[in-house]
Amino acid sequence: MKKFLGWLGGILAAFITGYAIWYFTVPHTTTFEGMVINGPEVAPLANAIVSVEFVAGRTAGRSMILPTSTERTGWISRDWAKYPE
């Protein structure tokens, strides 16, 4: 049993180490992507104004609303990493 636990601990340690390396070396960004569709016509809506609200934690009570617009094809893709937390 002791040998099994040592073997299992080694595998678990390797997994945790790999995850930690990935977590601290990969840049974490907040990207918002999607399409805006006109409901009745089921067509992409060009130049639509979209507001994205970021809430800082569940109890922090502060939020940030960032307006943006879609492309002419109705597609929206924004990286919000440059905004402060």
C-alpha positions in Angstrom: 0.0 0.0 0.0 2.9 2.4 0.8 4.4 1.8 -2.6 1.1 2.5 -4.3 0.6 5.8 -2.4 4.2 6.8 -3.4 3.5 6.0 -7.0 0.2 7.9 -6.9 1.8 10.9 -5.2 4.5 11.1 -7.9 1.9 11.2 -10.6 -0.1 13.8 -8.7 3.0 15.9 -8.1 3.9 15.8 -11.9 0.3 16.9 -12.8 0.3 19.8 -10.3 3.7 20.9 -11.4 2.7 20.9 -15.1 -0.5 22.8 -14.3 1.4 25.4 -12.3 3.9 25.9 -15.1 1.1 26.4 -17.6 -0.9 28.7 -15.3 2.0 31.0 -14.6 3.5 31.1 -18.1 0.4 31.4 -20.3 -1.0 35.0 -20.6 -4.6 35.0 -19.4 -6.8 37.4 -21.4 -10.5 38.2 -21.4 -11.7 37.9 -25.0 -15.3 38.4 -26.0 -16.3 37.0 -29.4 -19.7 36.4 -31.1 -22.2 37.7 -33.6 -25.1 40.0 -33.3 -28.1 38.6 -35.1 -31.3 40.5 -36.1 -34.0 38.3 -34.5 -36.9 38.3 -37.0 -34.8 38.3 -40.1 -32.0 36.0 -38.8 -29.4 38.1 -40.4 -26.1 39.6 -39.1 -26.6 43.1 -37.7 -23.8 45.4 -38.9 -22.5 48.3 -36.7 -24.5 47.3 -33.7 -23.5 48.9 -30.4 -22.7 46.2 -27.8 -22.0 46.9 -24.1 -20.0 44.4 -22.1 -20.2 44.6 -18.3 -17.4 43.3 -16.2 -18.2 42.7 -12.5 -15.3 42.6 -10.1 -16.2 39.7 -7.8 -19.6 38.8 -6.5 -19.5 41.1 -3.4 -17.1 43.9 -4.6 -20.0 46.0 -5.8 -18.1 47.6 -8.6 -18.4 47.0 -12.3 -17.2 48.5 -15.6 -19.4 48.8 -18.7 -17.4 49.0 -22.0 -19.2 49.8 -25.2 -18.0 48.6 -28.5 -19.5 48.0 -32.0 -19.7 45.1 -34.4 -18.0 44.9 -37.8 -20.0 45.1 -41.0 -20.5 41.4 -41.0 -22.1 41.5 -37.5 -19.0 39.9 -35.9 -17.6 41.1 -32.6 -14.2 40.1 -31.2 -12.5 42.2 -28.6 -9.6 41.6 -26.2 -10.2 43.4 -23.0 -6.8 42.7 -21.4 -5.6 46.3 -21.8 -8.3 47.6 -19.4 -7.5 47.7 -15.7 -8.9 45.2 -13.3 
